[in-house]
Amino acid sequence: MTILSLLLIFVLSPSSAKDLTLVSDGGHRSNEDVGFLFKTWMSKHGKIYTDALEEKEQRFQNFKENLRFIDQHNAKNLSYRLGLTRFADLTVQEYGDLFSQRPLARQRALRTSSRYEQFPGDDLPECVDWRKEGAVTEIRDQGKICSSDWAYSTVASVEGINQIVTGKLVRLSEQELIDCNTENHGCDGGGYMDAAFQFLINNKGLDSLDDYPYNSLGLSGQCNRKMTKVYQAVTIDDYEDVLPNNEILLQKAVAHQPGIFYGPCGTSLDHAVVIVGYGHDGGNDYWIVKNSWGTEWGEAGYARMARNIGDAPGLCGITKLASYPVKLA
């Protein structure tokens, strides 16, 4: 379990803070306060435990441990705060099992071009946010059963480049990728976005979300050709990888289109998200990252990750495995 995974359990969007405040008096929370917070959290997330006594008590103990971790972190007044999400009743081990990925190969054949190489005189925008340009669809939720982050990140980047090139923002089907792109192991996780891009090329595109909706039941490998159209909603022409370990090259790619980040806060890869922009706040540079865990995670479903930290792989290895789709017309 990487540090990133631990943080992903607890991060809370500011918009939700009014519902489940985590600001204690700096001292010990009373059992009554914790119990009330647990009941409120259960109601908010629709938690119902099968064994009302034993399971609920175990979940409550997990909740208390996670809450103690959150309070200790927030007391340090760091650049970010933690809060309660729907995963707050899990142990770290349970969380790791829930979102465990298949191991990925340490090396891959890079598919690069000179498209976003660094050249003398490059003048990159100071800030980019593709949400403001209408190239990013709404935050969606992959659910708790299917490790489909690879499909969500692929779809989000294709939705973005399609809008940039055609002016049309079409919501696309993650489920078609999960069911039909068997090379990426469906809900078992560990999928490569490059393989998903290649599937789109071979498949001559991808269906819309309306035509092939997400079921989040943990099912995969059952490609429903009855739901696929003769003419797919959106196509791509190619895909390319950003040369690793260079944040400037990644910045240049993101300045031209949303891109995929697939990286850890350690050495093992375990989650895929999409970079939809970058900026700075009070002298601190950051990437804008879109996740697939609903709007209550992070900042309404997004996160800002530190940029230009002086380490070649970047925060959480953000430059290690970045790629993007190519659409010419």
C-alpha positions in Angstrom: 0.0 0.0 0.0 1.5 3.3 -1.1 1.2 6.6 0.7 -1.0 7.9 -2.1 -3.5 5.1 -1.5 -3.7 6.0 2.2 -4.4 9.6 1.3 -7.0 8.7 -1.3 -9.0 7.0 1.5 -9.4 10.1 3.5 -9.4 13.2 1.4 -12.6 15.2 1.6 -13.8 17.9 -0.7 -14.3 21.4 0.9 -17.9 21.4 -0.3 -18.6 18.4 2.0 -16.9 19.8 5.1 -20.0 21.5 6.3 -21.7 18.1 6.5 -19.0 16.2 8.3 -16.7 18.7 10.0 -13.4 17.3 11.1 -12.2 20.3 13.0 -11.8 19.2 16.6 -10.8 21.4 19.5 -7.3 20.1 19.2 -7.8 17.7 22.0 -9.5 14.4 22.6 -12.8 13.7 20.9 -15.4 12.3 23.3 -17.0 8.9 22.5 -20.3 10.6 22.1 -18.8 13.0 19.5 -17.2 10.1 17.6 -20.4 8.0 17.8 -22.5 10.8 16.5 -20.0 11.4 13.6 -20.1 7.7 12.8 -23.9 7.7 12.6 -23.9 10.8 10.5 -21.3 9.3 8.2 -23.3 6.0 7.9 -26.4 7.9 6.9 -24.6 10.1 4.4 -23.0 7.1 2.6 -26.0 4.7 3.0 -24.0 2.2 5.1 -25.9 -0.8 6.4 -24.0 -3.6 8.1 -25.3 -7.2 7.9 -24.4 -8.2 11.4 -25.7 -5.2 13.5 -23.5 -6.0 16.4 -20.1 -7.6 15.5 -19.6 -6.0 12.0 -20.9 -2.6 13.0 -18.6 -2.6 16.1 -15.6 -3.6 13.9 -16.4 -0.9 11.4 -16.8 1.6 14.2 -13.3 0.7 15.5 -11.8 1.1 12.0 -13.6 4.5 11.7 -12.1 5.7 15.0 -8.6 4.7 13.9 -9.0 6.5 10.6 -10.5 9.5 12.4 -7.5 9.6 14.8 -5.2 9.5 11.8 -7.1 12.4 10.1 -7.0 14.5 13.3 -3.3 13.9 13.8 -2.6 14.9 10.2 -4.8 18.0 10.2 -3.2 19.2 13.5 0.1 19.7 11.6 -1.3 22.5 9.5 0.2 21.1 6.3 -0.7 22.3 2.8 -3.6 19.9 2.5 -6.2 18.5 4.9 -7.8 15.1 5.2 -11.4 14.2 5.8 -13.9 11.3 5.8 -14.9 9.6 2.6 -17.0 6.4 2.0 -13.8 4.3 2.7 -13.5 5.5 6.3 -14.7 2.2 7.8 -12.0 0.2 6.1 -8.6 -0.9 7.3 -5.7 0.0 5.1 -5.4 -3.7 4.2 -9.0 -3.9 3.2 -8.7 -0.8 1.1 -5.6 -2.3 -0.6 -7.5 -5.5 -1.3 -10.4 -3.5 -2.7 -8.4 -1.6 -5.2 -5.5 -3.9 -5.7 -4.1 -3.9 -9.2 -2.5 -6.6 -11.3 1.3 -6.2 -11.3 2.5 -4.2 -14.2 5.7 -4.7 -16.2 8.6 -2.5 -15.1 9.4 -1.5 -18.6 7.3 -0.7 -21.7 8.1 0.2 -25.3 7.6 4.0 -25.5 5.5 5.3 -28.4 6.9 8.8 -28.6 7.1 11.6 -31.2 8.5 15.1 -31.4 5.0 16.6 -30.9 5.7 17.9 -27.4 9.4 17.9 -27.2 11.1 20.9 -25.5 12.4 23.5 -27.9 14.3 26.8 -27.3 11.8 29.7 -27.0 8.9 27.5 -25.9 6.3 29.8 -24.3 3.9 27.7 -22.3 0.8 29.2 -20.7 1.2 30.0 -17.1 -2.0 28.2 -16.2 -4.2 25.8 -18.1 -7.6 24.4 -17.0 -9.5 22.4 -19.7 -12.6 22.4 -17.5 -13.0 26.0 -18.3 -12.7 25.3 -22.1 -15.5 22.8 -22.0 -13.3 19.8 -22.7 -13.9 17.8 -19.5 -17.1 15.9 -18.7 -18.6 15.6 -15.2 -17.0 13.6 -12.4 -18.1 10.0 -12.5 -17.8 7.2 -10.0 -16.3 3.8 -10.8 -17.8 2.2 -7.7 -16.3 0.0 -5.1 -16.3 -3.4 -6.9 -14.5 -2.8 -10.2 -10.9 -1.5 -10.5 -11.7 0.4 -13.7 -9.6 3.5 -13.2 -7.6 2.7 -16.3 -10.8 2.8 -18.4 -12.0 6.0 -16.8 -8.7 7.8 -17.4 -8.7 6.6 -21.0 -12.2 7.7 -21.6 -11.7 11.1 -20.0 -8.7 11.9 -22.2 -10.5 10.8 -25.4 -13.5 12.9 -24.5 -11.2 15.8 -24.1 -9.3 15.6 -27.3 -12.5 14.9 -29.2 -14.0 18.2 -27.9 -10.8 20.1 -28.6 -10.7 18.9 -32.2 -14.5 18.8 -33.1 -16.1 21.1 -30.6 -18.3 18.3 -29.4 -18.2 17.0 -25.8 -19.5 13.4 -25.9 -19.7 11.2 -22.8 -18.1 7.9 -23.7 -18.5 4.3 -22.4 -16.0 3.0 -19.8 -18.0 -0.2 -19.8 -17.3 -1.1 -23.4 -13.6 -0.9 -22.6 -14.0 -3.0 -19.5 -16.0 -5.7 -21.3 -14.3 -5.7 -24.7 -10.7 -4.7 -24.2 -9.7 -8.0 -22.7 -5.9 -7.3 -22.8 -6.5 -4.9 -19.9 -8.1 -7.5 -17.6 -11.4 -5.7 -17.0 -12.3 -5.1 -13.4 -9.1 -6.8 -12.1 -7.2 -3.6 -12.6 -3.6 -3.0 -13.8 -4.7 -1.9 -17.3 -2.5 0.1 -19.5 -4.0 3.2 -21.2 -1.8 2.5 -24.3 -3.5 -0.8 -24.7 -6.9 0.9 -24.3 -6.0 3.5 -26.9 -5.0 0.7 -29.3 -8.3 -1.0 -28.7 -10.1 2.2 -29.7 -8.1 2.3 -32.9 -8.7 -1.4 -33.8 -12.4 -1.0 -32.7 -12.8 2.1 -34.9 -13.9 4.1 -31.9 -15.9 3.9 -28.7 -19.6 4.0 -28.0 -21.3 6.7 -26.0 -22.1 6.3 -22.3 -25.8 6.5 -23.2 -25.5 3.6 -25.7 -23.3 1.4 -23.5 -23.8 2.4 -19.8 -21.6 1.6 -16.8 -22.9 -1.2 -14.5 -20.2 -1.1 -11.8 -21.1 -4.7 -10.8 -17.5 -6.0 -11.0 -18.3 -7.9 -14.3 -16.0 -7.8 -17.2 -15.0 -9.8 -20.3 -18.6 -10.1 -21.5 -18.5 -7.9 -24.5 -22.1 -7.0 -25.4 -22.0 -6.5 -29.2 -25.8 -5.8 -29.2 -25.0 -2.5 -27.4 -22.2 -1.4 -29.7 -23.1 0.7 -32.7 -22.0 0.2 -36.3 -20.6 3.7 -36.3 -18.9 4.4 -33.0 -19.5 7.8 -31.3 -15.8 8.9 -31.2 -12.6 7.7 -32.8 -8.9 8.5 -32.4 -6.1 8.2 -34.9 -3.2 7.3 -32.7 -1.7 7.7 -29.2 1.7 8.7 -27.9 3.7 8.6 -24.7 5.3 11.5 -23.0 9.0 10.9 -22.4 9.3 10.0 -18.7 10.9 12.0 -15.9 10.4 15.4 -17.3 7.7 17.7 -15.9 8.2 20.4 -18.5 7.4 17.9 -21.3 4.3 16.8 -19.4 3.3 20.4 -18.9 3.7 21.1 -22.6 1.5 18.1 -23.4 -1.2 19.1 -20.9 -1.1 22.7 -22.3 -2.3 21.3 -25.6 -4.8 18.6 -24.4 -5.8 16.7 -21.2 -3.4 13.8 -20.5 -3.3 10.7 -18.4 -1.3 10.3 -15.2 -0.7 6.7 -14.1 1.6 6.8 -11.1 2.3 6.0 -7.5 3.4 7.9 -4.4 6.1 5.2 -4.1 7.4 2.6 -6.5 4.3 0.4 -7.2 1.7 1.6 -9.7 -1.8 1.3 -8.4 -4.1 4.0 -9.7 -4.8 5.9 -12.9 -6.2 9.5 -13.2 -6.3 12.3 -15.8 -4.4 15.6 -15.7 -6.8 18.2 -17.0 -4.7 21.3 -16.3 -2.1 23.0 -14.2 -1.6 26.2 -12.2 -0.1 27.8 -9.2 -1.4 29.2 -5.9 0.7 31.4 -3.6 3.9 30.4 -5.3 3.1 26.7 -5.2 2.8 25.0 -8.6 0.3 22.2 -9.1 -1.3 19.8 -11.5 -5.1 19.5 -11.7 -6.1 15.9 -11.5 -9.5 14.3 -12.3 -10.3 11.1 -10.4 -13.1 8.6 -10.8 -14.4 8.3 -7.2 -17.4 10.7 -7.3 -17.7 14.3 -6.3 -17.2 13.8 -2.6 -13.6 12.8 -3.0 -10.9 15.5 -3.0 -12.0 18.9 -4.3 -15.4 18.0 -5.8 -13.8 14.9 -7.5 -10.5 16.7 -8.4 -7.1 17.1 -6.7 -4.2 19.5 -6.9 -0.9 17.7 -6.9 2.4 19.5 -6.4 4.3 20.3 -9.6 8.0 21.2 -10.1 9.1 19.6 -6.9 12.7 19.2 -8.1 12.5 15.4 -8.5 12.7 14.0 -12.0 9.7 11.5 -11.6 7.6 14.2 -10.0 5.2 13.8 -7.1 4.0 10.2 -7.0 5.9 9.5 -10.1 3.5 11.6 -12.2 5.9 11.8 -15.2 6.7 8.0 -15.3 3.8 6.7 -17.4 2.0 9.6 -19.0 0.3 9.2 -22.4 -2.4 10.9 -24.6 -4.6 10.1 -27.6 -4.1 11.7 -30.9 -7.0 12.9 -33.1 -6.5 14.7 -36.4 -10.0 15.6 -37.4 
